[in-house]
Structures are given as structure tokens and as C-alpha cells.
Amino acid sequence: NAGVMQNPRHLVRRRGQEARLRCSPMKGHSHVYWYRQLPEEGLKFMVYLQKENIIDESGMPKERFSAEFPKEGPSILRIQQVVRGDSAAYFCASSANRGYTGELFFGEGSRLTVL
Amino acid sequence: GQQLNQSPQSMFIQEGEDVSMNCTSSSIFNTWLWYKQEPGEGPVLLIALYKAGELTSNGRLTAQFGITRKDSFLNISASIPSDVGIYFCAGQVGRAGTASKLTFGTGTRLQVTL
């Protein structure tokens, strides 16, 4: 299965700790998007990255949140000093490099619980 | 910012019934997509629409891209229990060929009873 891979699937952190979520895009994709979903709500855009570049971070909170997509390895969404309000499902999606058709393919998500 | 409103918020239907849901926007989108999400999983793409007025089918699913480019609907015919889930519309400002973020709607939760 060459789909979008996210890990960990579940992560528990105490307030003040750091959370790191990883995303490996589909084979051949170099566009990665991160979304956050609160319970009973839709997906909210956070950030769009290409290899080594942040293209659109208009949905990222100004503090504590950062994202990267290095030349080698997965994309990382990092949340520093987590608070209870950060508890959510974080989804990563990827899209094709060429002949882009608007289709984003999603991973199964990482569910963060902050105690 | 851009906002997509879906209606209805939830639906309870009997197996075999047809379902219709729609999505409206305060601004224009150049691509519309419909996704389905089941509990504990990520959204899965159902249908993509690229031109105003376009009507596209995928099995029992039919979706249309509104002429004003500010709305779309999704129909499911002859519903079955595995249709249960949350259906999201999503819009993209950029045209096909240009990667950009998707803006998601608020979702329609579908329950199917036997």
C-alpha cells in the first residue's frame, strides 16, 4: 500500500510537553498538507509544504506550531508546550507533482490527546 | 476567510432511499470535491468536479458543480448500510494544474437504518 502514512496514530502528551507528528506522502508526491479536525467538526487547513519550502501557512497558529518537509524524510508537524485545546485529529494529505487535478489523498490521521 | 456550509447537518434514512446534500460558499471555487470520512479514518475522495455546470457520476453517487461556482450537490441513490459516514465538500480556488489547499465544508453526517 503506497498511501499516505502517518505516525503515530495515537499520541498522549501532558500539558507543556512537545508533540511530533510524522507524514510520509504517497510515492511520487512532493506536496504535503496538514489539517486539524476537532471532534464533530470539519477539517481546518493548517499548512501546505513542498520539499524544503512552506508554500502556505495561513492556517497555522502563530505560536508553538511549526512544520517542515525536508529534502529527505517525512514531513513533521511539531507542537511545542501542548495545551488541552491542541487535542484533535491531525491529518496529512499529499498531492501529485505533475498534472495536478485538485485531488488530495489523506492519511488515517494522528490523534493527539493532551492530559 | 472562505467558508463552506453544508446542509443538512445530519440525515437519518432507511436503506434503499435516495440522499441529497449540498454545499454553498460565500466565494467562488474553481474545483469542487466530495469526500467521505468514516470513524477513525481519514477522508476518502469520492468525486472531483472541475467545470461550472459539470455533472459527474461514480456508481451510485452523482455530483454537480454549480453554474455560479459557489455551490455543489451530492446525490446518493439506493443507499446501503456502508454509506454511513460523514460527507464533506471541499473547494479549491486554484484551477486544475495548480496545487493549492482545499477548504472543507462543515460536513453532513449520514445514518442508514435497515
Interface residues (C-beta under 8 A of the other chain):
Chain A: V4 H31 Y33 Y35 E41 G42 L43 K44 F45 Y48 D56 G59 F91 A93 S95 G99 Y100 T101 G102 E103 L104 F105 F106 G107 E108 G109
Chain B: T31 L33 Y35 G40 E41 G42 P43 V44 L45 A48 Y50 F88 A90 Q92 G94 A96 G97 T98 A99 S100 K101 L102 T103 F104 G105 T106 G107
